[in-house]
């Protein structure tokens, strides 16, 4: 019910009870909530300095701030904001922009050494088609591709099309591997 005296309408609309009562509300009907909102002034009773402070604090969401370089807790050591940023960037360098874990140029010396990269099923199948192992580099993939194409291409076999399906598999495997496998650094 509307909390306005002598009003019997439903009161589904909330209106704040005041600045000091942040979680308490009046419940009014639509007509009375509009009337209340027109007359409500959050800053009523505050002097000009308090209003100015409130507006300045509102720019930062009323959270504490400090000048750049003044925070004594922010060092460049372990657990600092800079170390956290470095750790985040190491993650991306290890992933090399792909969803796979590979060593990147930003790995710090003090961290655990990287293990062999994980080979996923599609990559494993493509490597098997090409006859290569998991440690193959992009240079190895290209060299093997050239050799297999020469071996299975109908033009190289005097027009024999018996190995055409095998050639299609090789081309698909190469197209996949050239996007996944990287040269050794």
C-alpha positions in Angstrom: 0.0 0.0 0.0 1.0 3.6 -0.6 2.6 5.1 2.5 1.1 8.5 1.9 -1.6 9.2 4.4 -5.2 8.7 3.2 -4.0 6.9 -0.1 -5.4 3.4 -0.7 -3.5 2.6 -3.9 -0.8 0.0 -4.2 2.7 1.2 -3.5 5.1 -0.6 -5.7 7.5 2.4 -6.3 10.3 2.9 -3.8 11.6 6.3 -2.8 14.6 6.9 -0.5 13.9 8.0 3.1 16.9 10.3 3.1 20.7 10.6 2.8 21.4 8.9 6.2 19.0 6.0 5.5 20.6 4.4 2.5 18.7 1.1 2.6 15.4 2.4 3.8 12.6 3.4 1.4 9.1 4.7 1.3 6.6 2.8 -0.8 4.4 5.1 -2.9 1.9 4.8 -5.7 3.0 6.3 -9.1 1.4 9.7 -8.5 2.9 10.1 -5.0 6.4 8.9 -5.9 6.5 11.4 -8.7 5.5 14.2 -6.3 8.0 13.0 -3.7 10.8 12.8 -6.3 10.1 16.4 -7.5 10.6 17.7 -3.9 13.4 15.4 -2.8 16.9 17.0 -2.5 19.8 14.7 -1.5 22.0 17.6 -0.7 19.5 19.4 1.6 21.2 20.4 4.9 24.7 20.0 3.5 27.0 23.1 3.3 28.7 24.0 0.0 32.0 22.4 1.0 30.4 19.1 1.8 28.5 19.1 -1.5 31.8 19.8 -3.4 33.6 17.0 -1.5 30.7 14.6 -2.3 30.8 15.5 -6.0 34.6 15.1 -6.1 34.4 11.7 -4.4 31.7 10.6 -6.7 34.2 10.8 -9.6 36.0 7.8 -8.1 33.0 6.0 -6.8 33.7 7.1 -3.3 36.8 4.9 -3.1 40.1 6.0 -1.6 42.7 7.2 -4.1 46.3 8.5 -4.0 48.7 10.2 -6.3 50.7 8.2 -8.8 54.0 6.9 -7.3 53.0 7.8 -3.7 51.6 4.5 -2.6 54.3 3.0 -0.3 52.7 -0.5 -0.6 53.2 -0.6 -4.4 56.8 -1.9 -4.9 58.3 -3.7 -7.8 58.9 -6.9 -5.7 56.9 -10.1 -5.5 53.2 -9.5 -5.1 53.3 -6.0 -6.4 51.0 -4.6 -9.0 53.9 -4.5 -11.5 54.7 -8.1 -10.8 51.1 -9.1 -11.3 51.1 -7.3 -14.7 54.3 -9.0 -15.6 52.8 -12.4 -14.7 49.7 -11.7 -16.8 51.9 -10.8 -19.8 54.0 -13.9 -19.3 50.8 -16.0 -19.6 50.1 -14.5 -23.0 53.7 -14.9 -24.2 53.6 -18.6 -23.2 50.4 -19.1 -25.1 51.7 -17.2 -28.1 48.3 -15.9 -28.8 46.9 -19.4 -29.2 45.0 -21.6 -26.8 48.1 -23.8 -26.4 50.9 -23.7 -23.9 54.2 -23.0 -25.5 57.3 -21.3 -24.3 57.5 -17.6 -25.2 60.1 -14.9 -25.0 58.8 -13.4 -21.7 59.5 -16.4 -19.4 61.4 -15.3 -16.3 64.5 -17.3 -15.3 63.2 -17.9 -11.7 60.1 -19.7 -12.9 59.6 -23.4 -13.4 61.0 -24.6 -16.7 58.4 -25.3 -19.3 57.5 -28.9 -20.1 57.0 -30.3 -23.6 53.9 -28.7 -25.2 50.7 -30.6 -25.2 49.7 -32.1 -28.6 45.9 -32.1 -29.2 44.1 -34.8 -31.2 43.7 -32.9 -34.4 47.4 -32.0 -34.4 48.4 -35.5 -33.6 46.4 -36.9 -36.5 47.8 -34.3 -38.9 51.3 -35.1 -37.8 50.6 -38.9 -38.4 49.3 -38.1 -41.9 52.6 -36.2 -42.6 54.7 -38.9 -40.9 56.2 -36.5 -38.4 56.7 -36.5 -34.6 55.5 -34.1 -32.0 58.8 -32.2 -31.9 58.5 -31.2 -35.6 59.1 -27.6 -36.5 57.4 -25.5 -39.2 60.5 -26.0 -41.3 60.2 -29.8 -40.9 56.5 -29.7 -41.8 57.1 -27.7 -45.0 60.0 -30.0 -46.1 57.9 -33.1 -45.5 54.9 -31.5 -47.3 57.0 -30.8 -50.4 58.3 -34.4 -50.5 54.9 -35.9 -50.0 53.3 -33.8 -52.7 56.0 -34.7 -55.2 55.4 -38.4 -54.4 51.6 -38.4 -54.5 50.7 -35.7 -57.1 49.0 -37.2 -60.2 51.3 -35.1 -62.5 54.4 -36.6 -60.9 52.9 -40.2 -61.3 52.2 -40.0 -65.0 48.5 -39.1 -64.4 47.8 -42.0 -62.0 45.0 -40.8 -59.7 45.2 -43.8 -57.3 46.8 -41.7 -54.5 44.6 -38.6 -55.0 42.8 -39.2 -51.7 46.1 -39.5 -49.9 47.2 -36.2 -51.5 44.0 -34.5 -50.2 44.7 -35.7 -46.7 48.3 -34.4 -46.9 47.1 -31.0 -48.1 44.6 -30.8 -45.3 47.1 -31.8 -42.7 49.6 -29.3 -44.0 47.1 -26.5 -43.9 46.2 -27.3 -40.3 49.8 -27.8 -39.1 51.1 -24.5 -40.6 48.7 -22.6 -38.3 49.7 -24.6 -35.2 53.3 -25.6 -35.4 56.0 -22.9 -34.9 59.6 -22.8 -35.8 62.1 -23.5 -32.9 63.5 -20.3 -31.5 
